[in-house]
Amino acid sequence: MTFLVPVLVALILRLTPWRAGLPVDLPALWIRILQSRGASVPTWLYPILLLAPLLPLGWLLWALDGIAYGLPLLFVQVMMLLAAVGRSDPLGRYAANFEDAWVRGDLAAASLVAERDLQITADDEPTLLANTRGSLAWEACHGYFVPVFWFVLLGPLAALGYRLWWVSARHNTNQHLIASLVHALEWIPVRLMGLAMALVGHFDPTLQQLSILCRQWEVATREVVQRCLVVALDPAGGGPPLLPARVLIERAVLVWALVIAFIEVAA
């Protein structure tokens, strides 16, 4: 089931209208409910309250174990992982307006769209393109790779717990404890993503960059992904501007799928 659940989620994201996960962003909804209470919560207690929905979900997973050949349990785990994935569809329509403007040759419009929709600014065209590709890779990292890593390692509760903390850290910049927890949860999977990109891209320079980043705890995970992507990409790649990054990420996803399948068979 460790392999089957991510495969089913990948098929749902790829072949159905739920390309950005469940229609309702449940982690964001729970965080809004907590914030609407308005009560002053101690800094150390807030990360624990964020994980409160995991208690009934954990009981549900336990209660469904072994019922009807595991089909209800499979369904719940798929729904939980769908709730844990990102909302931006990086392998689909993410940055589509930027890409359309770039293909038309309207670089001024592309720059404005990148600043308005993606919060990306740059002084020149190569930097703008590199930053946009890096943003796409980062969306795939926190939206796909990290939740799947924790799902495979510790199950759906861990994947959903990461998502709850990530969304909270994004909307509450003053929550330094949560930001530190998110950084710790991302440290290993983001470097494994870099290793996967090395295997399907320019191996030697990417591995050299990764070896440097593995000795640096404080480097932001977003920067790790962007630096690995830059050296792993083929600079001669043609077509739409974000296509090389998407192809590289899809190949990295395939590497992860093969590794997960091997672990499942060997276990």
Backbone bond lengths (Angstrom), bond angles and torsions (degrees), N, CA, C in turn:
res aa  C-N    CA-C-N  psi(-1)  N-CA   C-N-CA  omega(-1)  CA-C   N-CA-C  phi
1 M - - - 1.469 - - 1.533 111.53 -
2 T 1.335 116.41 -25.67 1.457 120.29 178.56 1.515 111.11 -59.57
3 F 1.336 117.45 -34.34 1.455 121.70 178.74 1.523 111.47 -87.73
4 L 1.331 116.81 -36.93 1.463 120.86 -174.72 1.522 112.00 -65.87
5 V 1.317 118.04 -40.72 1.470 120.53 -177.12 1.531 111.46 -62.35
6 P 1.369 120.48 -51.63 1.472 118.43 177.56 1.526 113.25 -60.74
7 V 1.331 117.66 -33.63 1.464 120.09 178.44 1.527 110.44 -64.94
8 L 1.335 116.90 -46.16 1.466 120.07 178.42 1.519 111.58 -62.68
9 V 1.332 116.49 -40.06 1.470 119.94 177.87 1.527 110.08 -64.40
10 A 1.323 117.21 -41.90 1.468 120.15 178.63 1.524 110.97 -61.91
11 L 1.335 117.91 -40.66 1.462 120.97 178.30 1.521 111.42 -65.54
12 I 1.335 116.51 -40.06 1.462 119.87 177.70 1.525 110.89 -63.63
13 L 1.329 116.50 -44.29 1.459 120.24 -179.99 1.529 111.67 -65.81
14 R 1.305 116.07 -29.67 1.467 120.42 -174.52 1.524 112.52 -87.96
15 L 1.336 117.33 -36.07 1.461 120.53 -166.20 1.527 114.34 -114.08
16 T 1.311 118.21 -4.65 1.468 120.33 -177.41 1.525 110.03 -121.01
17 P 1.332 117.16 170.28 1.476 119.28 176.27 1.525 113.49 -65.34
18 W 1.327 118.00 -11.27 1.465 120.63 179.98 1.522 110.75 -83.91
19 R 1.320 116.96 52.39 1.462 120.13 -177.67 1.527 111.89 -70.57
20 A 1.306 116.93 -18.81 1.468 121.12 179.63 1.518 111.15 -112.27
21 G 1.311 116.83 31.74 1.452 119.48 -179.74 1.519 111.51 86.16
22 L 1.318 116.76 -160.28 1.460 121.73 -178.65 1.533 110.43 -62.69
23 P 1.336 116.97 150.50 1.473 119.10 179.87 1.523 113.44 -57.44
24 V 1.324 117.00 -31.20 1.466 121.79 178.00 1.520 108.60 -107.39
25 D 1.330 116.53 128.40 1.462 121.09 178.09 1.527 107.97 -78.19
26 L 1.326 115.98 90.58 1.463 120.68 -173.76 1.529 113.28 -63.53
27 P 1.342 120.71 -42.89 1.475 118.78 176.49 1.524 113.01 -58.75
28 A 1.331 116.97 -43.68 1.468 119.64 178.90 1.529 110.75 -65.50
29 L 1.336 116.67 -36.38 1.459 120.26 178.80 1.530 111.06 -63.68
30 W 1.339 117.31 -43.54 1.462 120.55 179.36 1.531 110.90 -64.56
31 I 1.329 116.88 -38.41 1.465 120.13 179.70 1.525 110.25 -66.31
32 R 1.328 117.20 -38.96 1.468 119.60 176.81 1.528 111.11 -64.32
33 I 1.330 116.74 -37.03 1.462 119.84 177.59 1.521 110.37 -63.26
34 L 1.342 116.97 -44.14 1.458 120.24 178.20 1.525 111.25 -61.33
35 Q 1.329 115.78 -43.88 1.460 119.36 -177.81 1.523 111.78 -68.47
36 S 1.322 117.41 -29.41 1.463 120.37 -178.58 1.526 112.01 -70.04
37 R 1.335 116.16 -20.33 1.465 118.60 177.94 1.513 111.02 -65.70
38 G 1.327 115.79 -31.27 1.456 119.87 173.37 1.510 114.97 72.93
39 A 1.317 118.02 -1.09 1.466 119.68 -178.28 1.515 110.30 -76.55
40 S 1.297 114.56 148.81 1.461 119.98 177.13 1.530 108.94 -76.30
41 V 1.317 115.77 119.92 1.467 122.04 -177.78 1.520 108.26 -113.73
42 P 1.328 118.67 132.42 1.464 120.17 176.86 1.525 111.63 -57.23
43 T 1.321 115.31 147.73 1.458 120.33 -176.58 1.512 112.04 -58.11
44 W 1.340 116.78 -39.73 1.459 119.56 -177.22 1.522 112.69 -72.89
45 L 1.354 117.22 -22.62 1.458 120.96 -176.63 1.524 112.61 -87.68
46 Y 1.319 117.22 -26.61 1.467 120.32 -174.88 1.530 112.90 -59.87
47 P 1.350 120.45 -45.35 1.474 118.98 177.36 1.517 113.28 -59.24
48 I 1.332 117.59 -31.04 1.465 120.87 179.07 1.525 110.22 -72.57
49 L 1.341 116.80 -41.68 1.461 119.79 177.99 1.518 111.59 -63.16
50 L 1.324 116.79 -33.33 1.458 119.48 177.50 1.522 111.79 -59.71
51 L 1.326 116.47 -31.85 1.461 120.77 -176.49 1.525 112.83 -89.35
52 A 1.329 118.66 5.04 1.463 121.35 -177.80 1.530 113.39 -56.16
53 P 1.351 120.02 -38.45 1.477 118.50 179.17 1.525 113.64 -63.18
54 L 1.306 117.53 -17.03 1.464 119.16 -178.65 1.522 111.92 -71.34
55 L 1.326 118.13 -23.54 1.464 120.44 -179.57 1.534 112.07 -64.06
56 P 1.342 119.75 -54.46 1.470 118.00 177.34 1.525 112.53 -65.15
57 L 1.331 117.28 -33.10 1.464 119.50 178.23 1.533 110.87 -66.27
58 G 1.330 116.29 -39.03 1.455 119.67 176.44 1.519 111.81 -62.83
59 W 1.346 116.32 -41.44 1.460 119.54 176.38 1.519 111.18 -63.20
60 L 1.342 117.09 -39.59 1.463 120.99 179.38 1.526 111.16 -63.47
61 L 1.326 116.73 -43.27 1.471 119.62 177.98 1.527 110.84 -61.19
62 W 1.323 115.84 -40.62 1.468 119.76 179.31 1.528 110.88 -65.84
63 A 1.335 116.89 -41.22 1.460 121.05 -176.89 1.524 111.90 -69.22
64 L 1.329 117.29 -31.06 1.463 120.91 -177.06 1.518 113.17 -85.53
65 D 1.296 117.67 -10.14 1.464 121.16 -176.35 1.529 110.31 -61.14
66 G 1.331 115.87 122.29 1.459 121.29 176.46 1.507 115.15 87.01
67 I 1.336 119.00 -1.66 1.461 121.72 -178.96 1.530 109.82 -88.08
68 A 1.324 116.72 133.00 1.479 123.21 174.70 1.518 111.66 51.85
69 Y 1.335 115.22 48.51 1.468 122.34 177.44 1.530 112.90 60.74
70 G 1.315 117.06 22.60 1.458 121.23 176.59 1.513 114.79 81.98
71 L 1.342 118.18 5.62 1.470 119.66 -178.36 1.528 113.09 -66.90
72 P 1.340 120.20 -43.46 1.479 118.47 175.43 1.521 112.43 -61.38
73 L 1.335 116.83 -38.54 1.458 120.22 178.56 1.519 110.41 -64.83
74 L 1.329 116.47 -40.64 1.468 120.67 177.53 1.520 110.39 -61.17
75 F 1.313 117.23 -43.57 1.465 121.26 -179.51 1.528 111.12 -61.69
76 V 1.331 116.99 -46.42 1.460 120.44 -178.93 1.522 110.99 -64.04
77 Q 1.331 117.35 -41.51 1.458 120.15 179.65 1.532 111.15 -64.57
78 V 1.323 117.27 -39.32 1.470 120.49 177.02 1.524 110.09 -62.47
79 M 1.337 117.32 -44.15 1.465 120.42 179.60 1.532 111.26 -63.75
80 M 1.332 116.54 -38.48 1.457 119.93 -179.95 1.524 111.32 -67.39
81 L 1.330 116.86 -40.95 1.461 118.68 178.53 1.524 110.94 -69.71
82 L 1.316 117.49 -34.90 1.466 119.93 174.64 1.525 111.07 -62.79
83 A 1.336 116.72 -35.66 1.459 119.94 177.26 1.514 111.86 -70.47
84 A 1.347 116.71 -21.66 1.465 121.02 -175.66 1.520 113.09 -91.04
85 V 1.337 119.02 -13.70 1.458 119.85 -177.84 1.518 110.26 -79.81
86 G 1.338 115.41 166.22 1.453 120.91 -179.04 1.512 112.83 -71.60
87 R 1.328 115.51 170.33 1.464 121.17 -174.05 1.521 113.35 -109.40
88 S 1.323 118.85 4.24 1.466 119.98 -167.89 1.522 114.34 -100.43
89 D 1.336 119.14 -7.21 1.464 122.85 179.25 1.533 111.41 52.72
90 P 1.347 118.47 61.44 1.461 120.59 -176.16 1.527 114.89 -65.36
91 L 1.323 117.66 -24.89 1.460 120.34 179.36 1.521 112.01 -94.14
92 G 1.328 115.91 8.68 1.453 120.51 179.16 1.512 112.32 -126.67
93 R 1.338 116.51 -101.97 1.456 121.56 -172.13 1.524 113.95 -95.69
94 Y 1.329 117.79 8.72 1.464 119.20 178.77 1.521 110.04 -61.65
95 A 1.312 117.18 131.84 1.469 124.26 178.83 1.529 112.03 59.47
96 A 1.345 116.98 29.53 1.472 119.96 -178.31 1.530 111.37 -64.51
97 N 1.338 117.99 -38.89 1.465 120.15 179.90 1.527 111.23 -65.08
98 F 1.333 115.84 -39.70 1.467 119.54 175.56 1.528 110.14 -61.22
99 E 1.314 116.22 -45.70 1.458 120.08 -177.31 1.525 111.44 -64.57
100 D 1.325 117.43 -40.23 1.467 120.65 178.45 1.520 111.13 -62.09
101 A 1.333 116.46 -44.53 1.468 119.83 179.63 1.526 110.80 -65.02
102 W 1.324 117.14 -39.56 1.469 120.67 -179.69 1.524 111.12 -64.93
103 V 1.331 117.24 -42.85 1.463 121.38 179.92 1.526 110.67 -64.69
104 R 1.335 117.48 -35.83 1.467 121.17 177.33 1.514 111.99 -69.30
105 G 1.317 117.91 -14.52 1.452 121.36 -176.10 1.507 113.69 86.88
106 D 1.324 116.88 6.17 1.468 121.62 179.71 1.530 107.69 -89.57
107 L 1.319 115.83 80.24 1.458 120.52 -174.81 1.523 112.61 -70.83
108 A 1.331 116.83 -28.08 1.460 119.78 176.58 1.531 109.90 -65.24
109 A 1.334 116.21 -43.84 1.466 119.85 177.48 1.522 110.87 -65.42
110 A 1.326 116.67 -39.43 1.465 120.28 178.45 1.523 111.02 -60.46
111 S 1.329 115.99 -40.69 1.457 120.10 178.94 1.527 111.15 -65.59
112 L 1.330 116.83 -42.09 1.460 120.42 179.30 1.527 111.38 -65.41
113 V 1.347 116.14 -40.88 1.465 120.15 179.32 1.520 110.32 -65.03
114 A 1.337 116.59 -41.43 1.465 119.86 179.64 1.523 111.16 -62.69
115 E 1.325 116.38 -38.49 1.464 119.52 179.87 1.524 111.52 -72.86
116 R 1.336 116.46 -37.80 1.476 120.35 -177.22 1.525 112.06 -75.75
117 D 1.330 116.88 -46.64 1.466 120.97 -172.42 1.520 113.69 -91.96
118 L 1.340 116.73 -32.21 1.458 119.93 -172.19 1.520 112.96 -114.98
119 Q 1.348 117.25 -3.73 1.472 121.99 -177.59 1.529 110.87 57.34
120 I 1.323 115.69 42.40 1.468 121.93 -179.30 1.522 108.26 -116.63
121 T 1.327 116.45 128.31 1.456 122.15 174.95 1.521 108.94 -126.36
122 A 1.324 115.65 152.43 1.464 120.63 -179.90 1.519 108.51 -157.17
123 D 1.325 114.86 155.99 1.460 120.58 -178.25 1.527 112.47 -88.74
124 D 1.326 118.11 -18.55 1.459 120.91 -179.04 1.521 109.14 -146.15
125 E 1.331 115.87 169.32 1.464 121.52 -174.81 1.526 113.12 -66.18
126 P 1.345 120.07 -46.65 1.475 118.38 179.17 1.527 112.95 -58.95
127 T 1.338 116.94 -39.88 1.461 119.48 178.76 1.516 111.01 -67.21
128 L 1.333 117.36 -39.15 1.455 121.12 177.89 1.524 110.75 -60.94
129 L 1.314 116.87 -44.94 1.460 120.23 -179.73 1.523 111.16 -66.79
130 A 1.326 116.98 -42.82 1.466 120.75 179.78 1.528 110.70 -63.07
131 N 1.338 116.99 -41.49 1.468 120.11 179.94 1.520 111.88 -67.27
132 T 1.329 116.66 -36.56 1.465 120.13 179.10 1.519 110.56 -69.43
133 R 1.317 116.50 -41.95 1.463 119.08 175.70 1.525 110.92 -62.66
134 G 1.326 116.15 -40.37 1.457 119.49 177.48 1.519 112.09 -63.90
135 S 1.336 116.92 -37.74 1.456 120.53 177.56 1.522 110.99 -64.43
136 L 1.324 116.80 -39.66 1.466 120.69 176.83 1.525 110.73 -61.73
137 A 1.340 116.17 -44.60 1.466 120.09 179.44 1.521 110.97 -63.47
138 W 1.324 117.19 -37.87 1.462 120.33 179.66 1.522 111.11 -66.89
139 E 1.335 116.80 -39.18 1.460 119.72 176.95 1.521 110.71 -62.03
140 A 1.326 116.72 -40.35 1.468 119.81 177.60 1.520 110.98 -67.01
141 C 1.322 116.75 -34.32 1.468 120.51 -177.57 1.522 111.16 -67.08
142 H 1.328 117.46 -58.53 1.469 118.78 -177.02 1.523 111.77 -75.77
143 G 1.354 116.77 -20.57 1.455 119.43 -178.82 1.508 114.37 -87.04
144 Y 1.354 117.41 -29.78 1.459 121.16 -176.38 1.525 112.18 -120.76
145 F 1.316 115.50 -58.15 1.455 120.17 -168.07 1.524 112.92 -64.44
146 V 1.327 116.80 -48.95 1.473 118.99 -175.87 1.532 111.37 -67.07
147 P 1.344 120.53 -46.75 1.472 118.02 177.17 1.527 113.34 -59.46
148 V 1.332 116.98 -40.69 1.471 119.45 179.80 1.528 110.69 -66.41
149 F 1.335 117.09 -38.76 1.466 120.16 178.11 1.521 110.46 -57.69
150 W 1.334 117.24 -48.71 1.459 119.85 -177.63 1.516 111.68 -73.63
151 F 1.336 117.32 -27.76 1.463 119.46 174.01 1.525 110.31 -64.29
152 V 1.321 116.89 -47.14 1.461 120.46 -179.65 1.522 110.79 -64.93
153 L 1.325 116.84 -37.95 1.463 120.41 -175.02 1.528 112.07 -78.24
154 L 1.347 117.29 -46.08 1.469 120.07 -171.66 1.524 114.07 -128.47
155 G 1.336 118.27 -3.38 1.445 119.50 176.84 1.521 113.90 103.62
156 P 1.337 117.11 178.95 1.473 121.07 -174.53 1.514 114.21 -65.89
157 L 1.326 118.04 -29.09 1.461 119.34 178.90 1.522 111.31 -63.54
158 A 1.341 116.66 -39.00 1.464 120.46 179.04 1.525 110.78 -67.05
159 A 1.335 116.89 -41.24 1.468 120.39 179.43 1.522 110.71 -62.89
160 L 1.333 116.64 -44.29 1.465 120.10 -179.48 1.526 111.25 -71.13
161 G 1.329 116.81 -34.48 1.461 119.87 176.46 1.515 111.70 -63.12
162 Y 1.340 116.43 -41.35 1.467 119.32 175.94 1.520 110.59 -59.63
163 R 1.327 116.08 -43.66 1.458 118.91 -176.68 1.529 111.31 -64.20
164 L 1.315 115.99 -40.25 1.466 119.42 178.10 1.520 111.06 -60.58
165 W 1.309 116.96 -44.95 1.460 120.06 179.16 1.525 111.13 -66.86
166 W 1.340 117.06 -39.71 1.471 119.99 -177.87 1.529 110.72 -63.67
167 V 1.325 116.33 -47.04 1.468 119.71 -179.68 1.526 110.24 -63.02
168 S 1.326 116.93 -40.57 1.460 119.85 178.85 1.519 111.35 -64.22
169 A 1.334 117.46 -42.77 1.465 120.90 179.11 1.520 111.20 -63.42
170 R 1.313 117.10 -32.55 1.461 120.48 -179.78 1.520 111.48 -71.17
171 H 1.328 117.04 -37.94 1.461 120.68 -175.28 1.523 113.27 -94.80
172 N 1.336 116.68 -11.80 1.470 120.07 179.89 1.528 108.43 -128.20
173 T 1.323 115.69 83.83 1.462 120.29 -174.46 1.525 112.51 -67.00
174 N 1.343 117.23 -15.85 1.466 119.42 -179.76 1.525 112.32 -86.81
175 Q 1.321 117.73 -1.77 1.464 121.78 179.20 1.532 109.03 -87.78
176 H 1.324 116.34 79.54 1.462 120.59 -175.08 1.523 111.47 -67.97
177 L 1.324 117.35 -32.06 1.464 119.87 179.06 1.522 110.65 -64.05
178 I 1.322 116.80 -45.69 1.463 120.34 179.85 1.523 110.26 -64.74
179 A 1.340 116.93 -41.42 1.462 119.90 178.24 1.526 111.10 -60.31
180 S 1.331 117.16 -38.88 1.466 120.65 177.86 1.523 111.38 -67.02
181 L 1.337 116.61 -39.42 1.456 120.51 177.89 1.529 111.16 -64.41
182 V 1.327 116.17 -42.65 1.460 120.25 178.68 1.524 110.64 -63.34
183 H 1.327 116.94 -42.96 1.457 121.15 178.28 1.527 110.91 -58.91
184 A 1.337 116.26 -41.74 1.462 120.29 179.71 1.525 111.28 -65.68
185 L 1.342 116.71 -40.62 1.460 120.34 179.94 1.525 112.11 -68.42
186 E 1.315 117.01 -27.24 1.471 120.62 -177.91 1.520 112.84 -89.11
187 W 1.328 118.25 -16.15 1.459 121.02 -168.75 1.528 111.80 -58.79
188 I 1.298 118.24 -49.53 1.468 120.85 -178.24 1.527 112.00 -73.78
189 P 1.347 119.89 -53.23 1.472 118.33 -176.73 1.519 114.25 -61.16
190 V 1.343 117.73 -32.61 1.458 118.18 -179.10 1.526 110.90 -68.74
191 R 1.315 117.22 -32.13 1.466 120.03 176.84 1.526 111.57 -77.49
192 L 1.314 116.69 -30.24 1.462 119.28 172.37 1.524 110.65 -67.72
193 M 1.320 116.67 -34.39 1.461 119.47 173.86 1.524 110.47 -63.53
194 G 1.344 115.65 -41.24 1.465 119.23 175.89 1.509 112.16 -60.93
195 L 1.331 117.09 -38.67 1.463 120.93 177.00 1.521 110.85 -64.64
196 A 1.328 117.42 -41.07 1.464 120.76 177.52 1.523 110.63 -62.78
197 M 1.337 117.56 -40.22 1.462 120.11 177.73 1.525 110.84 -66.42
198 A 1.327 116.81 -33.13 1.462 119.51 176.16 1.523 110.71 -64.66
199 L 1.322 117.30 -39.15 1.466 121.47 -177.87 1.523 112.05 -67.59
200 V 1.333 117.57 -30.20 1.464 120.25 -177.48 1.522 112.30 -106.67
201 G 1.334 117.30 -2.68 1.457 121.24 179.86 1.514 111.29 -121.59
202 H 1.314 116.89 -143.55 1.465 122.06 176.91 1.523 108.45 -77.00
203 F 1.313 115.81 103.85 1.462 120.30 -166.89 1.525 112.54 -67.73
204 D 1.319 118.04 -56.44 1.462 121.05 -171.65 1.527 113.15 -61.09
205 P 1.345 119.36 -51.72 1.477 117.41 -179.59 1.524 113.13 -65.87
206 T 1.347 116.88 -34.47 1.468 119.29 179.23 1.521 110.41 -68.06
207 L 1.328 116.38 -41.93 1.461 119.77 179.22 1.524 110.89 -65.86
208 Q 1.321 116.59 -36.53 1.465 119.74 177.59 1.531 110.62 -65.36
209 Q 1.328 116.27 -42.96 1.463 120.24 176.88 1.519 110.58 -63.58
210 L 1.319 116.69 -40.17 1.459 121.05 -178.27 1.524 111.43 -67.14
211 S 1.315 116.49 -37.59 1.472 119.19 179.28 1.523 111.43 -63.11
212 I 1.320 116.71 -33.54 1.461 120.78 176.09 1.525 110.48 -69.32
213 L 1.331 116.47 -44.14 1.453 121.51 -177.40 1.525 112.20 -68.80
214 C 1.328 117.41 -27.67 1.463 120.46 179.45 1.525 112.21 -70.31
215 R 1.308 116.80 -15.62 1.464 120.50 178.24 1.526 111.77 -97.94
216 Q 1.322 116.98 6.52 1.461 121.24 -176.98 1.522 109.46 -125.65
217 W 1.323 116.07 107.13 1.462 120.76 -178.98 1.520 112.14 -74.20
218 E 1.329 116.82 -35.57 1.461 120.42 -167.82 1.520 113.81 -80.63
219 V 1.336 119.02 -12.52 1.463 120.38 -178.15 1.530 109.52 -64.84
220 A 1.331 116.66 131.42 1.463 120.88 -179.13 1.518 109.97 -60.10
221 T 1.333 115.82 140.72 1.460 119.43 -177.48 1.528 111.77 -62.78
222 R 1.313 117.07 -32.67 1.465 119.56 176.92 1.521 110.53 -62.09
223 E 1.306 117.02 -42.04 1.468 120.80 178.77 1.521 110.79 -65.46
224 V 1.337 117.82 -37.06 1.470 120.93 178.19 1.523 110.00 -59.51
225 V 1.335 116.75 -47.38 1.462 121.10 -178.84 1.523 110.55 -62.27
226 Q 1.314 116.92 -45.16 1.457 120.37 -176.83 1.524 111.20 -65.54
227 R 1.315 117.06 -41.36 1.467 119.50 -179.34 1.517 111.52 -67.11
228 C 1.322 117.00 -38.99 1.468 120.12 177.41 1.526 110.86 -66.99
229 L 1.330 116.79 -39.66 1.462 119.91 -179.40 1.518 111.28 -64.04
230 V 1.314 116.94 -42.23 1.464 121.03 -176.83 1.523 110.97 -59.02
231 V 1.322 117.21 -44.90 1.462 119.73 -176.83 1.524 111.95 -81.13
232 A 1.352 117.78 -22.11 1.464 119.98 -178.66 1.517 112.22 -82.85
233 L 1.338 117.78 -25.13 1.453 121.07 -176.07 1.522 112.16 -72.23
234 D 1.335 114.85 149.94 1.452 121.45 172.28 1.523 107.86 -83.58
235 P 1.339 118.85 113.27 1.470 119.82 -176.76 1.516 113.59 -65.04
236 A 1.347 116.43 -15.88 1.464 119.64 -178.21 1.524 112.39 -90.39
237 G 1.323 117.44 2.52 1.459 120.33 -177.66 1.519 111.27 -61.44
238 G 1.341 115.96 134.76 1.451 120.70 -178.37 1.512 111.58 -104.15
239 G 1.367 115.16 -167.15 1.445 119.98 178.50 1.509 112.17 83.72
240 P 1.346 117.06 -162.14 1.467 121.36 177.99 1.522 111.20 -54.90
241 P 1.325 117.41 148.85 1.473 119.64 -170.70 1.524 114.59 -62.86
242 L 1.330 117.48 -31.39 1.457 119.91 -177.65 1.523 113.24 -95.59
243 L 1.329 116.57 -3.33 1.468 119.77 -177.53 1.522 112.87 -60.62
244 P 1.353 120.46 -45.44 1.472 118.72 179.17 1.521 113.32 -58.20
245 A 1.337 116.90 -38.69 1.465 119.84 179.15 1.517 110.63 -67.49
246 R 1.330 117.42 -41.39 1.460 120.13 179.82 1.529 111.02 -64.88
247 V 1.320 116.53 -42.29 1.467 119.75 179.48 1.518 110.46 -62.61
248 L 1.323 116.60 -43.23 1.467 120.35 179.59 1.527 110.92 -62.33
249 I 1.338 116.99 -42.98 1.461 120.81 -179.20 1.524 110.64 -67.32
250 E 1.335 117.25 -40.32 1.467 119.70 177.83 1.523 110.95 -61.94
251 R 1.315 117.19 -38.63 1.461 120.02 177.58 1.529 110.75 -68.18
252 A 1.322 116.35 -37.15 1.465 119.20 176.27 1.529 110.98 -64.51
253 V 1.341 116.82 -38.04 1.466 120.82 175.60 1.523 110.27 -60.69
254 L 1.331 116.43 -40.80 1.465 120.74 178.79 1.522 110.87 -62.87
255 V 1.338 116.88 -39.45 1.472 119.97 177.12 1.522 109.93 -60.80
256 W 1.328 116.72 -45.37 1.468 119.93 178.27 1.525 111.02 -61.09
257 A 1.347 116.97 -40.73 1.464 120.16 -179.32 1.522 110.69 -62.36
258 L 1.317 116.75 -41.26 1.465 120.50 179.27 1.527 111.07 -65.33
259 V 1.318 116.61 -40.38 1.470 119.92 178.95 1.514 111.16 -65.75
260 I 1.344 116.88 -43.16 1.464 120.71 178.85 1.516 110.55 -63.03
261 A 1.341 116.28 -41.92 1.465 119.85 178.43 1.523 110.76 -62.36
262 F 1.317 117.70 -40.97 1.467 121.22 179.21 1.534 110.34 -63.63
263 I 1.344 115.79 -42.57 1.474 119.24 178.90 1.518 110.57 -62.72
264 E 1.352 115.78 -41.57 1.463 119.84 -179.50 1.521 111.68 -63.71
265 V 1.324 116.95 -40.54 1.471 120.42 179.68 1.506 111.19 -69.79
266 A 1.336 116.13 -39.02 1.474 120.15 -176.50 1.515 112.55 -75.62
267 A 1.351 117.41 -23.34 1.473 120.38 -175.86 1.526 111.58 -71.56
